[in-house]
Protein backbone atom coordinates (compact mmCIF):
# COMPACT_ATOMS: atom_id res chain seq x y z
CA UNK A 1 0.00 0.00 0.00
CA UNK A 2 2.87 2.35 0.81
CA UNK A 3 4.53 1.76 -2.57
CA UNK A 4 1.22 2.20 -4.36
CA UNK A 5 0.54 5.49 -2.56
CA UNK A 6 4.03 6.82 -3.30
CA UNK A 7 3.87 5.84 -6.97
CA UNK A 8 0.34 7.14 -7.42
CA UNK A 9 1.26 10.46 -5.84
CA UNK A 10 4.20 10.83 -8.25
CA UNK A 11 2.51 9.55 -11.42
CA UNK A 12 -1.20 10.31 -11.14
CA UNK A 13 -2.96 13.12 -12.93
CA UNK A 14 -5.81 14.16 -10.60
CA UNK A 15 -8.63 16.51 -11.47
CA UNK A 16 -8.43 19.91 -9.80
CA UNK A 17 -11.46 19.20 -7.63
CA UNK A 18 -9.91 15.98 -6.25
CA UNK A 19 -6.29 17.14 -6.01
CA UNK A 20 -6.27 18.41 -2.41
CA UNK A 21 -8.03 15.44 -0.82
CA UNK A 22 -6.21 12.75 -2.78
CA UNK A 23 -2.82 14.36 -2.28
CA UNK A 24 -3.45 14.54 1.48
CA UNK A 25 -4.55 10.90 1.72
CA UNK A 26 -1.80 9.51 -0.52
CA UNK A 27 0.90 11.52 1.23
CA UNK A 28 -0.24 10.14 4.59
CA UNK A 29 -0.32 6.57 3.29
CA UNK A 30 3.10 7.03 1.71
CA UNK A 31 4.62 7.71 5.13
CA UNK A 32 3.06 4.68 6.81
CA UNK A 33 6.22 2.59 6.49
CA UNK A 34 8.16 4.97 8.75
CA UNK A 35 7.81 3.99 12.41
CA UNK A 36 7.13 7.54 13.61
CA UNK A 37 4.36 7.92 10.99
CA UNK A 38 2.68 4.53 11.30
CA UNK A 39 -1.07 4.29 10.87
CA UNK A 40 -3.37 3.75 13.81
CA UNK A 41 -6.96 2.57 13.49
CA UNK A 42 -8.06 6.15 14.12
CA UNK A 43 -5.79 7.38 11.30
CA UNK A 44 -7.43 4.92 8.91
CA UNK A 45 -10.89 6.04 10.01
CA UNK A 46 -9.90 9.68 9.44
CA UNK A 47 -8.56 8.92 5.95
CA UNK A 48 -11.72 7.03 5.00
CA UNK A 49 -13.82 9.92 6.33
CA UNK A 50 -11.70 12.42 4.35
CA UNK A 51 -12.56 10.44 1.20
CA UNK A 52 -16.26 10.77 2.02
CA UNK A 53 -16.89 7.32 3.46
CA UNK A 54 -17.42 5.83 6.88
CA UNK A 55 -16.30 2.50 8.24
CA UNK A 56 -18.98 0.08 9.31
CA UNK A 57 -17.53 -2.91 11.13
CA UNK A 58 -19.64 -6.01 11.60
CA UNK A 59 -18.60 -9.06 13.60
CA UNK A 60 -20.01 -12.55 13.17
CA UNK A 61 -19.48 -15.80 14.93
CA UNK A 62 -17.13 -18.15 13.08
CA UNK A 63 -18.83 -20.66 10.81
C-alpha positions as CSV (number, residue, x, y, z in Angstrom):
1,X,0.0,0.0,0.0
2,X,2.9,2.3,0.8
3,X,4.5,1.8,-2.6
4,X,1.2,2.2,-4.4
5,X,0.5,5.5,-2.6
6,X,4.0,6.8,-3.3
7,X,3.9,5.8,-7.0
8,X,0.3,7.1,-7.4
9,X,1.3,10.5,-5.8
10,X,4.2,10.8,-8.2
11,X,2.5,9.6,-11.4
12,X,-1.2,10.3,-11.1
13,X,-3.0,13.1,-12.9
14,X,-5.8,14.2,-10.6
15,X,-8.6,16.5,-11.5
16,X,-8.4,19.9,-9.8
17,X,-11.5,19.2,-7.6
18,X,-9.9,16.0,-6.2
19,X,-6.3,17.1,-6.0
20,X,-6.3,18.4,-2.4
21,X,-8.0,15.4,-0.8
22,X,-6.2,12.7,-2.8
23,X,-2.8,14.4,-2.3
24,X,-3.5,14.5,1.5
25,X,-4.5,10.9,1.7
26,X,-1.8,9.5,-0.5
27,X,0.9,11.5,1.2
28,X,-0.2,10.1,4.6
29,X,-0.3,6.6,3.3
30,X,3.1,7.0,1.7
31,X,4.6,7.7,5.1
32,X,3.1,4.7,6.8
33,X,6.2,2.6,6.5
34,X,8.2,5.0,8.8
35,X,7.8,4.0,12.4
36,X,7.1,7.5,13.6
37,X,4.4,7.9,11.0
38,X,2.7,4.5,11.3
39,X,-1.1,4.3,10.9
40,X,-3.4,3.7,13.8
41,X,-7.0,2.6,13.5
42,X,-8.1,6.1,14.1
43,X,-5.8,7.4,11.3
44,X,-7.4,4.9,8.9
45,X,-10.9,6.0,10.0
46,X,-9.9,9.7,9.4
47,X,-8.6,8.9,5.9
48,X,-11.7,7.0,5.0
49,X,-13.8,9.9,6.3
50,X,-11.7,12.4,4.4
51,X,-12.6,10.4,1.2
52,X,-16.3,10.8,2.0
53,X,-16.9,7.3,3.5
54,X,-17.4,5.8,6.9
55,X,-16.3,2.5,8.2
56,X,-19.0,0.1,9.3
57,X,-17.5,-2.9,11.1
58,X,-19.6,-6.0,11.6
59,X,-18.6,-9.1,13.6
60,X,-20.0,-12.5,13.2
61,X,-19.5,-15.8,14.9
62,X,-17.1,-18.2,13.1
63,X,-18.8,-20.7,10.8
